[in-house]
Amino acid sequence: MRDLRRRRLAVLVLACVLTGTACGARLSTEERAAAIGAGGTEIAGQSELSATQVGTSSSLAGAGNAGPLAAAERSVGRLSTSSSFDNGGATDLGVTRDEITIATLADVSGPVPGLAKSAHQAMAALTAFVNHEGGIYGRSLRPLLMDSRMAPTQTAAGVADACDRAFALVGSASVFDDAGAEPGAACGIPDLTALTVSARRASSPNVYSAAPVRPDHVPMGLPTYFREHHPNEIRNAAMLWLNLPVTRTFAAGQMKAYTSAGFRFVYEQEVQILEGNYSPFVYALRDAGVDWVTFWADDASMARMLQAMDQAGWRPRFVVLPPSGYLPRFLHRAGPAANGTMVFSNTMPLEESASIPEMQLYLTWLRRVAPGAEPDFYGLMAWSAGRLFVQTATAAGPHLTRAGLFAQLRKIRSWDGFGMHAPNDVGGKRIAVCFVLLGVERQRFVRVSPSQGMSCLRNGLMLV
C-alpha cells in the first residue's frame, strides 16, 4: 500500500514538472508531511568566443523527439529504491539502514540576513524529492540545515559539528568557507559544496564542489567579450569591493587578470560592509571618467550604489555585476535603479526554466516545501550539489562509505547539474570557462549574450 501511494505521488510530481503548476496545493496535509518527510531538520586563453549549447548532460542528451515526459524522467534520474535486500545497515558515520544524514552550512543570519537562505530551501526541496522517490537503496535523506551566520568561527564550528553528526556536507554556501577547510579536511567528511569562494576550501582534499570557484582562478570569457565588443570603455574601468576577505581577494584577482586582457582600472575602492552613503563613491567614479564598473558585494550593497547613481543623475555606460547580483531580491531592493545594469553567471537563466526539465524539477519542489520562496543562484547551485550527491552515492552502491563516495566524486569531470549550469570539472576541481551575460530591463533579467546556451572560451582560465 505504501509503495502504491509512493508511485501515485511520483506520477503527480512528474505531472507538476511538465505543466509547471503549483501542485503543492493538491496535496493533503498528510501527503505534504510525507513529501517533506526527511525529519531532523535544524537551523543551526584564446581570443575566440564560441556560443555553444553547454549544460546538456548525458542524462538529457538524446532526448530528441522522445517528448517532454521522457526528458523529465531522465532529469529525475534513476534512484535505487529497493529495501528488500541487505544494504549493509550502518556502513559509516551518519549512515544507518534507513537514513543518510547530510548537513548544509549556509549564511542565513549575520550582517547580511538571508544571504544564502535559498541554499537551505533548495536542500529541503531536494531531500523531499529524493525521499518521495524512495531514497537511495532504501535509505531516506535526513537533512541538518545549519547556519554559518556569515562568521568564520561559526563556519568552522558548523563544519566540526557536521563531522560528528553527518555522513557528508552537501549544498553549503558560506562567505567564510575557508574557515571550514581545516576541520573538514581533518575529519575527512565529503564536502559537496554548492560553490566554493576561497582557494583554501576549493583545494581541500575532501571538497568536491558543484561549482569549484576560487579567486585565483579567473575565467577570461567575460573580459574577452568586452575587449572585443567594447574596447574603448574598458580603458576606463573601476573596481569596488566590500571589506571582506572573500570580496577583497576576488577583486584583486579579477583586476590582475582583466588588466592582462586590456582593461585599465582608473578607480579602485574598498567599501564598508554596512556603508549607508554611496554618494561619495559615485562622485569619485564620475570624476575619474569611469565607463565600466563592477562591484564585488552582496545584492543590498549593489542596490544602494545604483540608487545613489540615480540620485546623482549619473551612471557609467556599463555596470557589470558578479553572480551575487543574479537574485530576484536584488531587483526588489534596487527598484528602477537596477534597469540598465548587467550581471554575468555560469548558470542557465532561471527565466528559461520552461525549456530545462531539471530546472522545472527544482522549481516544483521548491514551491512545495517553501511556498513563496524565490529561486536564485545560490539555491540552484545547492540543488545541483544535492543531485551530485545522489548520483555519486547511488553509484557507490548500497554499502555506502565515505571512501566509496570519494572514489565516485573523483570520476566526475564534467558536471552540469542535468543542464542547469556550465559543465564544471568536479573531480579536477576546476570551474568551466563559460558564462551568460544578462541585462536588466523593466526590472527583469533578460539575456544579452549569447543568443542561446553559453559562451565558452577555450583555454580561458587564468591562474593569478
C-alpha positions, 0 to 999 in steps of 0.5 A: 500500500505504501509503495502504491501511494509512493508511485501515485505521488511520483506520477503527480510530481512528474505531472507538476514538472511538465505543466509547471503548476503549483501542485503543492496545493493538491496535496493533503496535509498528510501527503505534504508531511510525507513529501517533506518527510526527511525529519531532523531538520535544524537551523543551526586563453584564446581570443575566440568566443564560441556560443555553444549549447553547454549544460546538456548532460548525458542524462538529457542528451538524446532526448530528441523527439522522445517528448517532454515526459521522457526528458523529465524522467531522465532529469529525475534520474534513476534512484535505487529504491529497493529495501528488500535486500541487505544494504549493509545497515550502518556502513559509516558515520551518519549512515544507518539502514534507513537514513543518510544524514547530510548537513548544509552550512549556509549564511542565513543570519549575520550582517547580511540576513538571508544571504544564502537562505535559498541554499537551505530551501533548495536542500529541503526541496531536494531531500523531499524529492529524493525521499518521495522517490524512495531514497537511495537503496532504501535509505531516506535523506535526513537533512541538518540545515545549519547556519554559518551566520556569515562568521568564520568561527561559526563556519568552522564550528558548523563544519566540526559539528557536521563531522560528528553528526553527518555522513557528508556536507552537501549544498553549503554556501558560506562567505567564510568557507575557508574557515571550514577547510581545516576541520573538514579536511581533518575529519575527512567528511565529503564536502559537496559544496554548492560553490566554493569562494576561497582557494583554501576550501576549493583545494581541500582534499575532501571538497568536491564542489558543484561549482569549484570557484576560487579567486585565483582562478579567473575565467577570461570569457567575460573580459574577452567579450568586452575587449572585443565588443567594447574596447574603448570603455574598458580603458576606463574601468573601476573596481569596488569591493566590500571589506571582506576577505572573500570580496577583497581577494576576488577583486584583486584577482579579477583586476590582475587578470582583466588588466592582462586582457586590456582593461585599465582600472582608473578607480579602485575602492574598498567599501564598508560592509554596512556603508549607508552613503554611496554618494561619495563613491559615485562622485569619485567614479564620475570624476575619474571618467569611469565607463565600466564598473563592477562591484564585488558585494552582496545584492543590498550593497549593489542596490544602494550604489545604483540608487545613489547613481540615480540620485546623482543623475549619473551612471557609467555606460556599463555596470557589470555585476558578479553572480551575487547580483543574479537574485530576484531580491536584488531587483526588489531592493534596487527598484528602477535603479537596477534597469540598465545594469548587467550581471554575468553567471555560469548558470542557465537563466532561471527565466528559461526554466520552461525549456530545462526539465531539471530546472522545472524539477527544482522549481516544483519542489521548491514551491512545495516545501517553501511556498513563496520562496524565490529561486536564485543562484545560490539555491540552484547551485545547492540543488545541483550539489544535492543531485551530485550527491545522489548520483555519486552515492547511488553509484557507490552502491548500497554499502555506502562509505565515505571512501566509496563516495570519494572514489565516485566524486573523483570520476566526475569531470564534467558536471552540469547539474542535468543542464542547469549550469556550465559543465564544471570539472568536479573531480579536477576541481576546476570551474568551466570557462563559460558564462551568460551575460544578462541585462536588466530591463523593466526590472527583469533579467533578460539575456544579452549574450549569447543568443542561446546556451553559453559562451565558452572560451577555450583555454580561458582560465587564468591562474593569478 
